[in-house]
């Protein structure tokens, strides 16, 4: 691969000092790559990537970010939006309102069937259980939020009432 002249405005010494003072490891690796290219320790981007322990395309992306935005753009990390939720907002709102009705839900399987019939969402039992139990923080029997402090308050009030009944 031919050697390319990389345009880096900071000196190797400045990059070394920045690297030494940097607390974030990811940003330190990016500064190290620039320093290797500036000092000539790595003649190509491939060699700089090998010395930094990253893929060549990652090093190319870092350098592109540096060349377009300078040293300030370099620490910016990519954010990935993540996967869309299988139960849409409209179906979720209906799911939250449903327990107010007298029939409610008896199990996650009933919820799964209800979502399939009313909202045309066919999802596995496991997804329904995770959504209801951990995302909504409810149990299918009553679909009320589960709060540990609430349980302890119930036990306390039950014991207090029991003591009051025993006094009569």
Wavefront OBJ file of the C-alpha trace (Angstrom):
o trace
v 0.000 0.000 0.000
v 1.341 3.439 -0.852
v 2.205 5.816 1.940
v -0.225 8.703 2.211
v 0.503 12.076 3.743
v -2.113 12.539 6.454
v -3.014 16.132 7.320
v -2.816 16.373 11.117
v -2.547 19.906 12.509
v -1.395 18.974 16.031
v 2.182 17.945 16.647
v 3.107 14.449 17.852
v 4.120 15.948 21.214
v 0.746 17.714 21.632
v -1.090 14.512 20.761
v 1.035 12.592 23.269
v 0.218 15.104 26.037
v -3.487 14.997 25.177
v -3.359 11.216 25.196
v -1.601 11.175 28.581
v -4.176 13.492 30.161
v -7.219 11.801 28.646
v -9.327 9.676 31.002
v -11.602 8.016 28.444
v -9.985 4.984 26.846
v -11.899 5.228 23.579
v -10.765 8.785 22.967
v -7.216 7.870 24.017
v -7.092 5.195 21.305
v -8.166 7.734 18.702
v -5.482 10.175 19.801
v -2.946 7.347 19.728
v -3.856 6.573 16.120
v -3.344 10.217 15.149
v -0.015 10.289 16.981
v 1.174 7.138 15.211
v 0.310 8.653 11.840
v 1.841 12.042 12.665
v 5.101 10.653 14.073
v 5.564 8.210 11.201
v 5.504 5.121 13.446
v 2.658 3.894 11.231
v 3.091 4.669 7.547
v -0.357 3.481 6.490
v -3.843 3.529 7.989
v -3.783 -0.283 8.044
v -0.626 -0.306 10.170
v -2.036 2.370 12.512
v -5.205 0.294 12.935
v -3.141 -2.811 13.734
v -1.092 -0.945 16.339
v -4.263 0.474 17.944
v -5.986 -2.898 17.909
v -8.979 -1.846 15.806
v -10.278 -2.682 12.348
v -8.937 -0.674 9.418
v -12.398 0.719 8.630
v -12.757 1.921 12.204
v -9.447 3.783 11.942
v -10.532 5.267 8.597
v -13.798 6.428 10.188
v -11.907 8.022 13.099
v -9.570 9.839 10.737
v -12.452 10.984 8.546
v -14.219 12.346 11.619
v -10.997 14.141 12.622
v -10.410 15.576 9.140
v -13.961 16.940 8.871
v -14.454 18.270 12.391
v -11.032 18.495 13.973
v -9.994 17.252 17.388
v -13.358 18.258 18.915
v -15.295 15.907 16.646
v -13.082 12.929 17.464
v -14.547 11.965 20.888
v -18.114 11.834 19.559
v -19.424 8.285 19.782
v -21.948 6.746 17.441
v -25.335 6.158 18.988
v -27.411 3.288 17.731
v -31.169 3.788 17.983
v -31.896 0.168 18.843
v -34.675 -2.113 17.781
v -38.296 -0.968 17.500
v -40.683 -2.273 20.117
v -42.910 -5.128 18.948
v -45.925 -3.748 20.828
v -46.749 -0.319 19.383
v -47.694 2.699 21.476
v -51.394 2.395 20.654
v -51.524 -1.300 21.585
v -49.527 -0.599 24.749
v -51.976 2.105 25.860
v -54.898 -0.239 25.251
v -53.072 -2.955 27.192
v -52.631 -0.617 30.156
v -56.317 0.477 30.091
v -57.723 -3.041 29.693
v -57.345 -4.230 33.340
v -59.756 -1.487 34.462
v -62.480 -3.547 32.811
v -63.991 -6.362 34.925
v -62.649 -9.272 32.821
v -58.989 -8.131 32.837
v -56.304 -10.694 31.943
v -55.564 -13.965 33.644
v -52.229 -14.786 32.016
v -49.660 -13.636 29.485
v -51.129 -16.090 26.995
v -54.491 -14.305 27.245
v -52.683 -11.019 26.585
v -50.939 -12.562 23.570
v -54.249 -13.782 22.123
v -55.905 -10.414 22.837
v -53.079 -8.566 21.037
v -53.416 -10.895 18.055
v -57.208 -10.500 17.815
v -57.547 -6.781 18.518
v -54.297 -5.262 17.261
v -53.101 -7.884 14.734
v -49.781 -8.277 16.532
v -48.565 -11.879 16.539
v -45.696 -12.118 19.014
v -44.258 -14.956 21.105
v -45.241 -15.563 24.719
v -41.729 -14.668 25.896
v -41.953 -11.188 24.341
v -45.336 -10.545 25.943
v -44.064 -11.709 29.328
v -40.940 -9.523 29.175
v -42.947 -6.491 28.051
v -45.652 -6.856 30.683
v -43.452 -7.926 33.581
v -40.302 -5.886 33.097
v -41.156 -2.951 30.833
v -44.624 -2.177 32.216
v -43.692 -3.487 35.673
v -46.932 -5.427 36.103
v -48.226 -8.939 36.610
v -50.878 -10.380 34.293
v -53.228 -11.403 37.115
v -53.937 -7.819 38.048
v -51.691 -5.696 35.777
v -50.913 -3.371 38.646
v -47.365 -2.081 39.071
v -45.239 -4.114 41.450
v -43.530 -2.013 44.096
v -41.533 -3.668 46.889
v -42.334 -0.836 49.297
v -46.042 -1.312 48.592
v -45.792 -4.956 49.690
v -44.069 -4.002 52.938
v -46.748 -1.354 53.595
v -49.462 -3.966 53.080
v -47.774 -6.355 55.503
v -47.348 -3.544 58.024
v -50.987 -2.461 57.741
v -52.138 -6.089 57.929
v -50.114 -6.674 61.107
v -51.332 -3.376 62.593
v -54.960 -4.283 61.866
v -54.375 -7.741 63.291
v -53.065 -6.226 66.536
v -56.070 -3.892 66.699
v -58.472 -6.826 66.178
v -56.702 -8.816 68.892
v -57.218 -5.918 71.322
v -61.016 -6.316 71.083
l 1 2 3 4 5 6 7 8 9 10 11 12 13 14 15 16 17 18 19 20 21 22 23 24 25 26 27 28 29 30 31 32 33 34 35 36 37 38 39 40 41 42 43 44 45 46 47 48 49 50 51 52 53 54 55 56 57 58 59 60 61 62 63 64 65 66 67 68 69 70 71 72 73 74 75 76 77 78 79 80 81 82 83 84 85 86 87 88 89 90 91 92 93 94 95 96 97 98 99 100 101 102 103 104 105 106 107 108 109 110 111 112 113 114 115 116 117 118 119 120 121 122 123 124 125 126 127 128 129 130 131 132 133 134 135 136 137 138 139 140 141 142 143 144 145 146 147 148 149 150 151 152 153 154 155 156 157 158 159 160 161 162 163 164 165 166 167 168
